[in-house]
C-alpha cells in the first residue's frame, strides 16, 4: 500500500514552488487514507490545545512564502475537530512556529507573515484531535 502524498512530513504536498501568489484547495481529504505519525506529550504548539498521546491523522504541506509574503491557511470539517500547526522543518523538536485549534469548533485558521528578505519554506500540518472523523477540507493562500 502506497501512502498518499502528504501523509508524512518528508513527502509533504508542495505549495507555491514557484514563489508567486497561489490559492490552493484540498477539499474532502479522506482521513482513512492518512496515518497518525505525531505523538504529543504536552502542549503541542502555541495556540493549540494541550493533549497527550497520539492524535488523529494529519496531512503535511511544504509551503514557500516569498519575502514579505503572507500565508493564510484554514481547515474545517463536519466530522472531527481539526487544528493547524506550522513548523520550520520536519523535526518536531523546537520547530513549532505557530498553531491554531484550541477546541473551538470545527475549523481552525492560521496566518503567517514572512518578515525576512528571503523565501521562507515552512511545513503546514492539518491535524485532528481524534481518530473518529471522516474528512477535512484545507485551503492555503500565499500572497
C-alpha positions as CSV (number, residue, x, y, z in Angstrom):
1,X,0.0,0.0,0.0
2,X,1.5,3.4,-1.0
3,X,1.0,6.3,1.3
4,X,-0.8,9.3,-0.4
5,X,1.2,12.5,-1.0
6,X,1.3,14.5,2.3
7,X,0.9,11.5,4.6
8,X,4.4,12.0,6.1
9,X,6.4,15.2,6.5
10,X,9.2,14.1,4.2
11,X,6.6,13.7,1.4
12,X,4.7,16.9,2.1
13,X,2.5,18.4,-0.7
14,X,4.5,21.2,-2.3
15,X,2.6,24.5,-2.3
16,X,3.9,27.6,-4.2
17,X,7.2,26.1,-5.5
18,X,7.4,29.0,-8.0
19,X,7.3,31.5,-5.2
20,X,4.3,33.5,-6.6
21,X,0.8,34.1,-5.3
22,X,-1.3,30.9,-5.0
23,X,-4.7,29.8,-3.8
24,X,-4.7,26.0,-3.1
25,X,-7.7,24.0,-2.2
26,X,-7.6,20.4,-0.9
27,X,-11.3,19.5,-0.3
28,X,-12.7,16.4,1.3
29,X,-9.5,14.8,2.4
30,X,-10.3,11.2,3.3
31,X,-8.8,10.7,6.7
32,X,-9.0,6.9,6.5
33,X,-6.1,7.1,3.9
34,X,-3.8,9.0,6.2
35,X,-1.9,7.9,9.3
36,X,-1.2,9.5,12.6
37,X,2.5,9.9,12.8
38,X,2.9,12.6,15.5
39,X,2.7,11.8,19.2
40,X,2.4,14.6,21.7
41,X,3.2,14.6,25.4
42,X,2.5,18.2,26.4
43,X,1.4,21.4,24.8
44,X,1.7,20.8,21.0
45,X,2.4,24.3,19.9
46,X,1.4,27.9,20.9
47,X,-2.3,28.3,20.0
48,X,-3.1,24.6,20.1
49,X,-4.8,22.8,23.0
50,X,-2.9,20.5,25.3
51,X,-3.2,16.8,24.5
52,X,-1.4,13.6,25.5
53,X,-0.7,10.7,23.2
54,X,-1.3,10.1,19.6
55,X,-3.9,12.3,17.9
56,X,-5.8,11.6,14.7
57,X,-4.4,11.5,11.2
58,X,-2.6,14.5,9.7
59,X,-1.6,15.9,6.3
60,X,1.6,17.8,5.6
61,X,2.2,20.7,3.2
62,X,5.5,22.3,2.3
63,X,4.8,26.0,1.7
64,X,7.2,28.5,0.2
65,X,6.3,32.1,1.3
66,X,8.1,34.9,-0.6
67,X,9.9,37.7,1.2
68,X,7.3,40.0,2.8
69,X,4.6,37.5,1.8
70,X,1.8,36.1,3.9
71,X,0.4,32.6,4.1
72,X,-3.2,32.1,5.3
73,X,-4.5,28.5,5.9
74,X,-7.8,27.2,7.0
75,X,-9.0,23.7,7.9
76,X,-12.6,22.7,8.5
77,X,-14.6,19.5,9.0
78,X,-18.1,18.4,9.7
79,X,-16.9,15.2,11.4
80,X,-13.9,16.0,13.5
81,X,-12.2,18.8,15.5
82,X,-9.2,19.9,13.3
83,X,-6.3,22.1,14.0
84,X,-3.3,23.6,12.2
85,X,0.4,23.6,13.1
86,X,3.2,25.4,11.4
87,X,6.8,24.0,11.7
88,X,10.1,25.4,10.5
89,X,11.2,21.9,9.5
90,X,10.2,18.3,9.7
91,X,11.9,18.0,13.1
92,X,9.3,18.1,15.9
93,X,12.0,19.3,18.3
94,X,11.8,23.1,18.7
95,X,10.4,23.6,15.2
96,X,7.0,25.0,16.1
97,X,6.3,28.4,14.7
98,X,2.5,28.8,15.4
99,X,-0.7,26.9,15.7
100,X,-4.5,27.3,15.9
101,X,-7.0,24.9,17.3
102,X,-8.0,25.2,21.0
103,X,-11.1,23.0,20.9
104,X,-13.0,25.9,19.4
105,X,-15.3,24.1,17.0
106,X,-14.9,22.5,13.6
107,X,-12.5,24.9,12.0
108,X,-9.1,26.5,12.5
109,X,-7.3,29.4,10.8
110,X,-3.6,30.3,10.8
111,X,-1.9,33.4,9.3
112,X,1.9,33.7,9.0
113,X,4.0,36.6,7.6
114,X,7.5,36.1,6.2
115,X,9.2,39.2,7.5
116,X,12.6,38.2,6.1
117,X,14.3,39.2,2.8
118,X,14.5,35.6,1.6
119,X,11.8,33.0,0.8
120,X,10.7,31.0,3.8
121,X,9.9,27.3,3.5
122,X,7.6,26.1,6.2
123,X,5.7,22.9,7.0
124,X,2.0,23.3,7.5
125,X,0.2,20.4,9.2
126,X,-3.6,19.9,9.1
127,X,-4.2,17.6,12.1
128,X,-7.2,16.2,14.0
129,X,-7.8,15.7,17.8
130,X,-9.2,12.2,17.4
131,X,-9.5,9.2,15.0
132,X,-13.3,9.3,14.6
133,X,-13.6,11.8,11.8
134,X,-14.1,11.0,8.1
135,X,-12.9,14.1,6.3
136,X,-11.3,17.6,6.4
137,X,-11.1,20.5,3.9
138,X,-7.9,22.5,3.7
139,X,-7.3,25.8,1.9
140,X,-4.0,27.6,1.7
141,X,-3.4,31.1,0.3
142,X,0.1,32.6,-0.3
143,X,0.4,36.3,-1.3
